[in-house]
Amino acid sequence: KRLQESILPPEKRIKELLPDSFVLYRPKDIVSGDFYWLEKVHNKVIFAAVDCTGHGVPGAFMSLVGHNGLNQSIKEHGITRPSDILRDLNRISYEALHKDRDQFVRDGMDMALCALDPERLVLEYAGANCPLYLVRDAQVQQYTPDKRPIGGFDLGDLGFTDHRIQLRKGDVIYIFSDGYADQFGGPKGKKFLNRRFRALLVAIHDKPMDRQKTLLLEELNKWRGAQEQVDDILVMGMRA
């Protein structure tokens, strides 16, 4: 747990780079398959919400592959375009996981990755199975990811799609793993689902970011009740 927490960006660094933001991070077990990543490169703030296959120890090992791959792509290779980062990360992860062709590993990771130019309020996003929600004027705009994971299989010449978003002051961006929407609970023991998650984000989006984090956690606990947490939970929110 201590080792895994040491790779996560500290709260102080998050507030430096994304002053009006929050991170809700709730591992299912002691260690987690979800992790978040944040760094400033040149004039861009690059941040990601990542969901690795599984949870607990296997997920945590996978998260180290993902974290090191992001460091390599962005810090060492100097790549800042989200689709290019995902493509490079897929290559790094695939090579790390598939050295022995006879022992095929189906593990990989889903990811929403953003590059923000804070001066021009331009956000670039690319996703591997993880969408991005933008809440503007109490409406959710959903940006769709490519429907394939990072590192799970050889993508060959397949790349990822960039979405370029001109933000307005006050827009709120959310990226997340599927743990929140997949949580069982409520009166009938059903999943929370993306529909409820989107409605909740619209209902709270105009609140201060720290308050949003509290409200998300309260709603999750109320929904879950006595049910076990089924997966790692990660939600990142950022106001332009």
N, C-alpha and C positions, 0 to 999 in steps of 0.2 A: 504493500500500500504506500509506504514511504517513498520507495523507488518510483512508483508510477506517478505519485503526486508531484515529484520533483521535475517531471517533464512538462507539467501543465504550467501555462503562464501565470505568474502571481497576480493577485487582484490589483495591486498597484500598477503593474505594467498594462493591464487591460484598461484601467481608467485613464492612463496616460495616452494610449493610442485611440481608444474609443470612449471618450469621457461620458457619454450618455448611453450606457449599455448595462446589460446584466448577463450572467451565465448561471443557469439552473443546472446543476450536475448532481445526479443521485445514482451512484452505482447500485446495482442489485446485490452484489456480493462485496467482499472486502476490496477486491480490485475489479476493474471495469474494462469492457470492450469498447466503450465510448470514450472519446477524448476530444479536446478542443485545442486549437493551435492558433497562434497570433504572432505576427512580426511586422515591423516596418522595413520596407525595401525601397530605397530611393524615395519617391514621393507617394508611394502607395502603402496602405495598411492592408495586409493580407491576413484573412482569418478563415477558419474552417471548423465545421462541426463534423465529426467522423464517427461512424458506427461500424465497428469491426465484427466479423462473424463471431457469434457466441458471446458469452459473458464470462465472468469469473476468470480463472487462470488462462484458459486458451485465448479468450478475448483480450486479456491484458498483454499476453505475448504478442498477439497480432497488432495491438496498439503501438507497441515499441517499433515494429516494422514500419508502420504508417508514419509515426513521428519522425523516425530517422530518415524515411524517404522524403518527407516534406522538407526537412532541413537540407537534405542533399539537393533536391530540385530547386528550391528557392534560394537558400543561402549560398550553396556551393556553385550550382549551375547558373544562378542569377535569372531564373525564369520567373516572370511576374504575370503572364497572361493565364487566367484560370484553366482554359481548355488545354494549354500546353503543359501546365503543371500536372493536371490529371493524367495526361498521356505519359509524361515522364515518370510519374509515380507508379502508374500501372506497369511500366517496363521494370522499374526497380523492384517492385513487389513481386512481380511474376518471376523475375530472376532469383529472388531470395527464396521463393516458395517452391519452385519447380526445378531445382537442380537435378533431382533424380526423376527422370521421366517415368520410371516404373511406379513411383510412389506419388500419384497425382493428388495434390492437396486442393480441395475445393474452397478453402478459406480465402476470404478477401475482405474488402471494406466498402461501405457506402459513404458518400461524402458530399457535403455542400461546401463549395469553396468560393470565397469572394475576394476581390481586390478593389479597395475603395480609394479614390482620389478625393481627400477631404476638402481640398481647395475648390475643385470644380464640381464637387458633389456627383461624381460619376462612379457608379458601382458596376463592376464586371462580375458575372457569376457563371460558374459551370457546375454541373452536378452529376454524380454517379448514384442514381436511385434516390437521392435526397433533394426535394424541391426547395424553393425559396418562396416565402410569403412576404409581400409588401402590403402594409395597411396604409391606405391614403383615403382621406375623406370618409372614414368608417366603412371602407370597402376593401376586400382582400383581392389583390392581384397575385395569381400563382404563376411562378416561372418553373417550367417543367424540366426535370433532369433527363439525361440519357438513361435508358433502362438497362444498365449493365453495371456490374461492380468494378472496383479497382482490384487487380491482382488475382481475380478468381480464375481467369483463363486468358489465353493469348488472344489479344484483340487484333493482331495483324495490323492492317492499315486503318482500322476503325478509330476515329478520333472522338472528341467530345465537343459539345456545342457551347459557344459563348453567348451569353445574354448581356447586352450593354444597357444599363438603366440610368437615365438622367433623373436623379433624385430631386425632390423638392424639400425645402426646410420643413421639418416636422414629420416626414415619412418615417415609418417604423419598419425595419427589416427583421425577419425571424428566420433562422436556420436551426435545424433540429434533427435528432435521430427519431426512429419510429417508436421509441419506448413509451412516450407519453400517450400517444393515440392508441397504442396496443394494450394499455393497462385495463385489466378486467375490474369490474365493480358496478356500482349503481344498484338499483332495486332488483334487477334481473341477472346480475353477474355477467353483463356483456362488456365488450370493448368500448373504450371512450370514443374512439374513431376520429378521423380527420375532420369530419363535419362539425362535431362539437368543439374540437380544438380550434378550428378557424373562428367559430362564433365566439369562443372565449377570448381569443386574441383581439377581435374587433371590440368586444365589451371592455377590455382593459387597456387598449393601446394608448389612450390619452393620459393614463396615469404615469407618475414618475417611474423610471425604469426599476428602481429597487422595490417599489411597491408592486409592480407587475410580477416580479420574481416571487414575492410573498403570496400574491393572489393565485399564481399558477400552482404553487406548492400546496396552498390551502385547498384549492379545488381538487387537486390530485388526491390528497389524503381523504377528502370527503367522499370522492368517487370510489376510491379503493376500499375504504372501510376496513373490514377484517381480512380482506383478500391479500394474498402474498403479492409483492412487487414482481412482475413477470420478466422485466428486462431492465437494462441500464437506461437511464433517462437523461437526456441532454437537450436543453433549449437555450439558444443564444438570441438575445434581442439587442437592437441598436437603433437609436433615433438619429436621423440626419440633422 
